[in-house]
């Protein structure tokens, strides 16, 4: 499957309005719900695309789906053949849903652990300029897409097969983690996977997560914006869930905070890209980060 990038994400919230303040005043995105929303859903814009995050009203706060952009109509058609060949049940997007997402065509399906995905091609864009309400110049998107998402995959082996052989992601790096110092605690695998030059657009973690997502990451264009984001997080009483640090695998300088939908959001800069994956050698890291990223603050 020739996936170009993570194009958009969907989240559920009991009160989507919580994402307006959070999205604009903390993340620094634009609230474009007035133009795009037909109900009480919230749309957030972070670049010249009309939107990248949709928040739908629901009974529970959780991550809802990942929208993957295919490299054109032929890639979309080929992807449907792959889903059929591999026996993955999928649903054609209704005309209404296709219009809502602003794409040419889309299908949706789940991985073996129930994580929801959409595949689409040809986003509709008016190329309206991004003007951040907090003065961010730009988020790093374009050919690298929205950012990355880390999904819970307790049935790790079947999910890994799925992402590798059905969706066509390749492994960038991996980790095997324990939550306690107890050596008898089974290790949980965390695999980072790519579909473009971003170090990882997807990671899969061998553990269940009630909010349907470990975290999503958005990248700003300079490390000062990460610091300003940290200041805004504090000013708006958003919970810090991981301190500032630099990751050993994608080199991202970032911090982690809560979102109104129960999962974490990583706010970062200086993530590395890989221009030629054929010359890259994946490794297993035994540490999360070169420095920082203390996640114990989230447990307090
Ligand atoms: Fe991350």
Boltz pocket constraint, residues with backbone or C-beta under 6 A from the ligand:
constraints:
  - pocket:
      binder: B
      contacts: [[A, 148], [A, 150], [A, 215], [A, 216], [A, 217], [A, 266]]
      max_distance: 6.0
